[in-house]
Amino acid sequence: MQRAFSLGALLLSLSLAATAAVNVTVTSPSNGSQVSSPFTLSAKATSQYQIVGWHIYIDSVDVYSAGVTSSISATLTASVGNHQVVTRAWDSSGAYGSVSEEITVTSGGGGGGGGGGNGLPTPPSDAKWFYNIDDRGSWVGCNSPGCSGGSGDGSYWMAQHQNPPSRDGASSEFYNSGPWENSLWFQKLGANDGVHNFLWDFYFQVDDNSRNAAQALEFDAFQFVKGYNYMIGTECNLRGGGVWDTWNEATGHWVHTSIPCTSFSPNTWHHIQWYMTTNTSNHTYTYVTLVVDGDSHPVNVTQNAKNLGWGDNLGVQFQLDDMANGEAWHEWIDSVTLAIW
């Protein structure tokens, strides 16, 4: 009897394990294929439970993540050469499935997130990459006048892992409303004092209400070194000049460029790439190149840092500025990547 019971339990266990399997299928690229960088990886997963998470690893480095979705289409970048790519999906039971492939990158390059074209540099092999920053935890938001510079008379929130809309399966959504209300969200990535090059690559979209409600769209990178704040702030100044602005931290003012920025079509993804540098010897930072939806603009504007005594850190931030009408509007960000070296 004891032997029969053990055999039955074993068969039941095997049966449950079989029904709990997560089946992952990578439709492209195929195993052993040759690709140019960046390339698109498309995959789908099935299970008797809901698919709740995804990760893609290139040479054991986590380069992509997504939330609740049964399929993904991820834009990935890798250096020229041979790479192992592992695509893994989880379901709500905790089970997961994986597909491991070998691919060869024949052209392009970089460790992820773009570069190497449109006036942008290709990051060196020892560059440090931060992938899918929009999916990270510990985002901090604020709308007080002392933090974001607006009236503080409104409401704001952030919701992560949104789909739709999403490019890679999980976007982050920002909401802002209120007369002259400015809402800011930032992500700190840790002290990296020895780096001086920043290649920032992300996608965003806005809703229909932004046509009348949005005063400005702000996209900033920052580095704090030995008390000095290198706030590499940028904004599309929709209503105050219709141009891209850069931020002078030392004087606390926006400075117009000659690059037009009057509108962004709602409900479609727009691609922003910034290449910036810092010089911690003379406490300056330089906006080198801006690429908007593939249209490259040399900037070459240098601004001054300011000693605020803050602890060493580095990160990115997004800000939504509202008009006097206070109408609510939304912005989504996705595939946010930062390379530093």
N, C-alpha and C positions, 0 to 999 in steps of 0.2 A: 504493500500500500504506500509506504513512504516513497519508494522509487517512482511509482506511478504519479504521485502528487508532485514530485519534483519535476518530472518530465512535463506534466501539464502546465506547471507554473512557468517552466522555461519556454514552452511553445507560446503561451499567452504573452510573455514578455517580448518574445521576438515579433509576435503579431503586432503588438502596440508600437514597437520601435519602427516597424515597417510602415504603419499608417501615419506615423508622426514625421516621416521624412520630408525634408524640403528639397525640391528638385529645382536646380538652377540651370538655365540654358543661356549661353552667351551666343547671340546671333551674329555679332561682329565685334572685333576681328576674330577670325578663326585661328585655331591653334597652328603655330608654325608660320603665320602670315608675316608679310613685310608691310610696314606702315610708315607714313611720314608723321612728324610731330608738329602740331597737336593732332590727335586722332580721337575718334568717337567710339566708345564701347557701349554696345546695346545689349541688354540682358532682361530676362524675365524669370519669375520664380512662381512655383505652385506648391500648395500645401493644403491639407484639410483645415488648417488654421490660417488666420490673417497674417500676411507678410508685414512685418513691423520695422524692419531695419536692413540696411545694406552697408557694406564696406568693400572698397577695392584697394588691393595692396599691389604696389609695384616694387619688386625686390624687397619684400617684407616691410615696406613703408606704407602706412595708411594714407592714401592720397584722395579718397573720396568717401563720403557717407551720405546716406539718405534715410528717410523715415518710412512712413506707411505708404507703400506703393508696390504694386505687383510687377512693375517694369521700370527700367531706368535707361537713360541715354546720357552718358557722361562724357564730357570733353576732357581728355587727359593729355599731358605733355610728358615726354621722357627724352633723355639724351640719346644720341645716336649709339646704336649697339644692341646687344641681346638683353632681353628682360623677361623675368617671370611675372605674370599678372594673375592674381588670385581674386576672383569675384565671389563674394559670400553674402548670403541672405539669411535672415532669421525670421521665424514665425512667433506668434504670441505664446506658444508653449515653451519657448526657449530652445527649440531645435533649430539647426541650421544646415545649409548645404553649400558646397563650394565647387567652383570650377577653376582649375589651374591650367594656364596656357603659357607657352613660350612664344614671344613675338620678337621681331627685329625691327628697330627703328632705323630707317635708311637715310632720313633727312629731317631737317628741323632741329630741335634740340631744346635745351633747358630742362630743369628738373620738374617743371609744372607751371601752369598758369600763363604761358605765353612768352613773348619777347622774341628778339631776333628778327624783327621786321617793323616796318612803318616808323623807322627812326628809333626803335627800342633796342636796348642791348640784349644779348643772350646771356643770362646769368652763368657764372662759372660753375664748374662741377662741385665746388665746395660751398655754394650758396645754400642758405637755410630757407626752407619753404614752409609756409603756413597755408594749409589747404582748407577749403570750406569753412572759413571763419564764421560765416553766417550760421553754421550749425553748432558752433561751440556754445557751452554754457557760460554763465557768469557775465553776460552782457549787463551793463549798467545804463539806466536811462534817467533823464532829468528834464524839467521844464521851468525851473526857477530862473529869474532874471540873472542871478549871479552865476548860474551854470551855463545856460544856453543863450542869454542875452535878450530874450523876448519879454512879453508882458507877464507871463506866468498865469494868465487868466484863461485857462483852457484845460483840455484833457489829452492824454497821450497813452499809448500802450504799444507793446511789441509782442508778436506771436510767431514762434518758430515752427519749422517743419510743416510748412503750408504746401499743399498740392491739390488742386491748381491754385495759383499759377506756379510753375516751377520749370526750370531747365533740366535739373539733375535729380528731381524727385523730392526736394525739400528746400523751400525758400523761407526767408524771414520777412514778416510783414510789419511795417510801421504805420501807426495811426496818429494824426495830429489834428486838433481843432481848437478854435478860439481866436479872438481878435489879436493880431500881431503876436500870436503864440509861436514860440520856437521850441522844438522838442529835439533832444540830443540823446544818442545812444553810442556807447563806446565799448571797445573790447581791448583789454590789455594783454599783451603776449609775453611779457617778461623783459628783464633788462638784457639788452644786447648792445653794449656800449662800443664795441669794436667795429660795428658795421657802419657804412656810409653811403650805401646804394640801396634804393628802394624801388622795386617794380611791383606796382599795385594793379591788380586786374580783377574786375568784377562786372556783374550784370545787374541792371535794375529796371523796373517798370513802375509807372504811376497810373492812377485811375482817371476816369473822365473828370471828376471834380477838380483835379489838379489844374485844369485849364483856367479856372477862375479863382482857385483858392491858394495855389502855390506862389509864394513870393520868391523863394530861392531854394535850390537843392544843394546841400553842402556835403562834401566828401573829403575827409581829412585823414592824413597819416601823421603820426607824432613819434618823437623820440625824446626822452628825458635823460640827460647825461650830466652828472656832477652839478645838479641844480638847475642847469639851463634847459629851457623848454623850446624844442625845435618843433613848433606846431606848423606842420606843412599843410595848411588849410587851403582848400579849393572850394569854389562854389559856382554853380550856374546861376548868375544873378538875373533872373527872368524879368523882374520889374524895375530894377535899379540901374539899368544900363543895357540889358540884353547882351551881356558879354560874360566870359569866364573871369573870375576874380581870383587873386592869390592873397594870402594872409601875411601881414607883417606883424609878427608877434611882439617885437620891441615897441612898436607904436600902438598896437591894438587896433589896426585899421585894415580894411579890405583895399586892395589895389587893383584897378581895372587892367585887364589885358585888352588886346585888339581882337581876340578870338570870339566870334559871335556865339551867343547861346540864348535864343529867344523862346524855344519850346522843345518839348519832347512828346512824340506821339504817344497817347495813352494806350494801355493794354497790349503793349508789345515790349519785348526785351531790348534794352539798349546796352551797348558794351563800352565800358570806360577803362582805359589803361593810362596810368601815370608812371613816368620815370622821374625820380627825385633823388637828390643827394644832400648829405649834410657834411659840414666841415666843423668839427668840434674844436679845432685849433683857433679859428677866428670867430666862432659862434655864429655861423651863417648856415643857411640852407638854400638850395637852388631847385626850382621847378624847371626840369630840362625839356621833357616832351609830354604832350597830351595827345591821346588817340581816342576819338569819339566815333563809335560805329565804323571803325576802319579808316577814318579820315584823320591823318596825322598833322599835328601842329607843333612846330618848334616854339618853345616858350622862353627858356634861358633867362629867367628872372630870379634874382637872388634877394632874399630877405634876411632879417636879423632875428636871432634867438633872444630870449630874455631869461635872466636868472630869477626863478621863482622858488628855488629851494626844494623842489619836489624830488621824491625818490626816483632812482633810475628805472626806466621802463620804456616800452615801445608798444605801439598799437595802431588801431584804425577807429574811425568814428563816422557816423552819419547823422545829419541834422535836417529836419523839415521845418521850413519857415512859412507861416501862414500870413495871409493878407488881412486887412482891416475887417473884411466881412466875416472872418472867423469860420468859414465853411470847412467842414471836415474833409480830409482827403487821405489817401493811402499811398504808400510806396513799398515795393517788394525788392529785396536784394537776393542774389543767388550766385553760386560759384565764386565766392569771394576768396581771392588768393593773394598772398604777399610773399615776395622773394626778397631776401636781404643778404648783402655780402659786403 
